[in-house]
Amino acid sequence: MAGEVQLVEAASGGDPAKGLRAAPAPRELAEQMAALQVTNSRAHGWSWAEIAFFLGVSKQAVHKKHAGRLPPS
């Protein structure tokens, strides 16, 4: 939780350097969460089309981005 507080303080503070360093963190967290849940979904037998629907992208996009990271099924 301390990391989140520091992130919010940096992003909302008056120091542009700290704010700019903090700016990519939410996007990076979202990418990590998506990768984790794509792996979880595939392990539960979900199709690329099902995963893509929930991520709001095409099945080709989600497959291209995540297929190389997954263990062989």
N, C-alpha and C positions, 0 to 999 in steps of 0.2 A: 504494500500500500504506500510505503514511503516514496517509491519510485514514481507512482502516479501523482502524488502531491508535488514532488519536485518538477515533474513534467508540466503540470498545470501552472505552477509558479513561474517557470521559465517561459512558457508560452504567453502568459498574460502580463509578464513584467515589462519594465521599460528598456531592458537591454536587448537590442535587436539581434546581437550575436547569439545570445542564449535562446531567444525565441525562434530564430531560424534553425538552430541546431535541434530544437525540440519538435519542429514542424513535421518531419518525416515519421516520427514515432507512431502516431496512430495508423498510418498507412502500413507500416512494417508489421504492426500487431495484427491488423486485419488480414494481411497476406499470410502470416503464420497461422492464424485461426482458420482461414480458408483451406490451407494445405492440410492441416490436421483433420478437418472435417471431410475433405475429399478422401483422404486415406481411410477414415472411419466409414464413410459411406460405401466406398468400394469394398471394404472388408465385410460389410453387411449385404453385399450383392446388388447395390444400386447400379443402374446403368449411367453412362456418361450423360445421356439425355436428361435423366432425372436430376442429376447433380447440377447440370447446366441450368435447368429450370429454376432451381432455388438460388443459384448464384446470379441469375439474370444475364447469362451469356449463352453463346451457342455451344452445342456439344463439341464442335470442332475446337473451339477456343479453350474449353476446360480440358479437353484431352491433350491438346498440344502443350498446355502449360503444366499439367500435373502428371501425365502418364509416365514420364521418365523418372519421376521421384518415387513411384510405387514399387513395391516388391512384385515379382511376377505372380500372376494368379493361377 
